[in-house]
């Protein structure tokens, strides 16, 4: 997908408040980490590739080199105002990813979906979401938007099958009544 910041992430600017905390999971060389830091967010980037992380040195409040698929989850007990996952899927981490979203925080997630194997990589079912599967990660969150389908290519970006979700972990109400919150959609 190149070094372009995801339009899905850009769409949810209201989730990117200066001074808020953000987790960029499987951040690679930092295309989204850089964007979030430029918004004034305190970003934690996690990736297993130390060389890729080195490209983001000095941009993030914290960089963690960890093999999150085979090693312990390096963020136990920590929560963030924004958790971003882009082009990464490891199903056993769904509970940890969901738990990392702070009350009032956002989960912005996009990755490859079933159908991708017909046009390119990744092609292994382990790395392709089933129809609607990403919604299961968001149980208990308020779904602001969800997409599941084919995205035509554009300059510098190959066509792909993708699922995306933007969801909010609503803070518990101080009263017994239900509180309605609106989220601007642009």
C-alpha positions in Angstrom: 0.0 0.0 0.0 3.0 2.4 -0.1 3.7 5.2 2.3 0.4 7.1 1.9 -1.6 7.6 5.1 -4.8 5.6 5.0 -7.8 7.6 3.9 -9.8 5.6 6.6 -7.6 7.0 9.3 -7.8 10.5 7.9 -11.6 10.2 7.8 -11.7 10.0 11.6 -9.9 13.2 12.5 -12.1 13.6 15.5 -10.4 10.5 17.0 -7.0 12.2 16.7 -6.9 14.9 19.5 -3.7 16.7 20.4 -2.4 15.4 23.7 -4.4 12.1 23.5 -2.6 8.8 23.5 -2.5 6.5 20.5 -1.3 2.9 19.8 -0.1 2.1 16.3 0.0 -1.7 16.3 2.3 -3.4 13.8 3.4 0.1 12.8 6.2 -0.9 10.5 8.3 2.0 9.4 5.7 4.5 10.8 3.6 6.0 8.1 0.6 6.3 10.5 2.8 6.9 13.5 4.2 10.0 11.8 0.7 11.2 10.9 -0.6 10.7 14.5 2.4 12.4 16.0 1.9 15.4 13.6 -1.6 15.7 15.1 0.0 16.2 18.5 -0.9 12.7 19.8 1.4 10.8 22.2 2.0 7.7 20.1 3.2 4.3 21.1 4.4 2.2 18.1 4.7 -1.5 18.3 6.4 -3.7 15.7 8.6 -6.8 15.6 11.0 -5.3 13.0 13.7 -3.2 14.8 15.0 -1.8 11.6 11.5 -0.5 10.6 11.0 1.0 14.0 14.4 2.8 13.8 12.8 4.9 10.9 10.4 6.4 13.5 13.0 7.1 16.2 12.2 10.4 17.9 8.7 10.7 16.5 6.9 8.5 19.0 6.5 8.9 22.7 7.4 5.2 22.9 8.6 2.5 20.4 8.3 -1.1 21.4 10.1 -3.9 19.5 8.1 -7.1 20.2 7.0 -10.2 18.5 3.3 -9.9 19.5 2.4 -13.1 17.8 4.8 -15.4 19.7 5.8 -13.4 22.7 3.9 -11.9 25.6 1.6 -8.9 24.9 3.8 -5.9 25.8 1.0 -3.6 26.7 -0.8 -5.5 29.5 -3.1 -3.2 31.5 -2.5 -0.2 29.2 -5.2 1.6 27.4 -5.1 4.3 24.7 -7.5 7.0 23.4 -6.9 5.6 19.9 -5.9 2.1 18.8 -5.0 1.9 15.1 -4.4 -1.4 13.3 -3.8 -1.3 9.5 -3.0 -4.2 7.2 -2.4 -6.6 10.1 -4.3 -9.6 11.3 -3.5 -12.0 14.1 -6.8 -13.3 15.5 -5.5 -14.5 18.9 -4.7 -10.8 19.7 -8.4 -9.6 19.2 -9.0 -9.6 23.0 -5.9 -7.6 23.8 -6.5 -5.1 21.0 -10.1 -4.6 22.2 -8.9 -4.2 25.9 -6.4 -1.6 24.8 -9.1 0.9 23.8 -9.7 3.2 26.8 -13.2 4.3 27.8 -14.1 7.1 25.4 -11.4 5.9 23.0 -11.5 4.8 19.4 -10.6 1.7 17.5 -9.7 2.2 13.9 -9.0 -1.0 12.2 -8.6 -2.0 8.5 -7.1 -5.0 6.9 -7.5 -7.5 4.1 -10.7 -9.5 3.6 -11.8 -12.7 1.9 -11.6 -12.2 -1.9 -8.0 -10.8 -1.7 -6.6 -14.2 -2.6 -8.2 -13.9 -6.0 -6.2 -10.8 -6.9 -3.0 -10.9 -5.0 -1.4 -11.1 -1.6 -2.0 -11.9 1.2 -3.7 -15.0 0.0 -3.6 -17.3 3.0 -6.9 -17.5 4.9 -5.1 -16.9 8.2 -4.5 -13.3 7.0 -8.0 -12.6 5.4 -11.0 -11.6 7.4 -14.3 -13.5 6.8 -17.4 -11.5 5.9 -18.3 -9.3 8.9 -15.6 -10.9 11.1 -14.1 -7.5 12.2 -17.4 -6.7 13.8 -16.8 -9.5 16.3 -13.8 -7.7 17.6 -16.0 -4.7 18.3 -18.6 -6.4 20.5 -19.4 -3.9 23.3 -18.1 -0.9 21.3 -20.3 1.6 19.5 -19.8 1.0 15.8 -19.5 4.4 14.0 -18.8 2.9 10.6 -18.0 -0.4 9.0 -17.1 -1.3 5.4 -16.6 -4.8 3.9 -15.9 -5.1 0.2 -13.7 -4.4 -2.8 -11.7 -1.2 -3.2 -10.7 -0.1 -6.6 -7.0 0.7 -7.0 -5.9 4.3 -7.4 -2.5 5.8 -8.1 0.1 4.1 -5.9 -2.5 1.8 -4.3 -3.4 -1.6 -5.6 -7.0 -2.8 -5.7 -7.9 -4.9 -2.7 -10.6 -6.6 -0.6 -10.8 -4.9 2.7 -12.8 -4.6 5.9 -12.7 -1.4 8.0 -14.3 -0.4 11.3 -14.3 2.8 13.3 -15.7 2.2 16.8 -15.9 4.0 20.1 -15.6 2.5 23.6 -18.3 4.6 25.3 -17.4 5.7 28.8 -19.7 4.3 31.5 -22.4 6.8 32.4 -22.2 8.5 35.8 -25.9 8.1 36.0 -28.2 5.1 35.6 -29.8 6.6 32.5 -28.6 6.2 29.0 -26.6 9.0 27.5 -26.6 9.6 23.8 -23.4 10.7 22.2 -23.1 11.9 18.6 -20.0 11.3 16.4 -19.6 13.6 13.5 -19.2 11.7 10.2 -17.6 14.5 8.3 
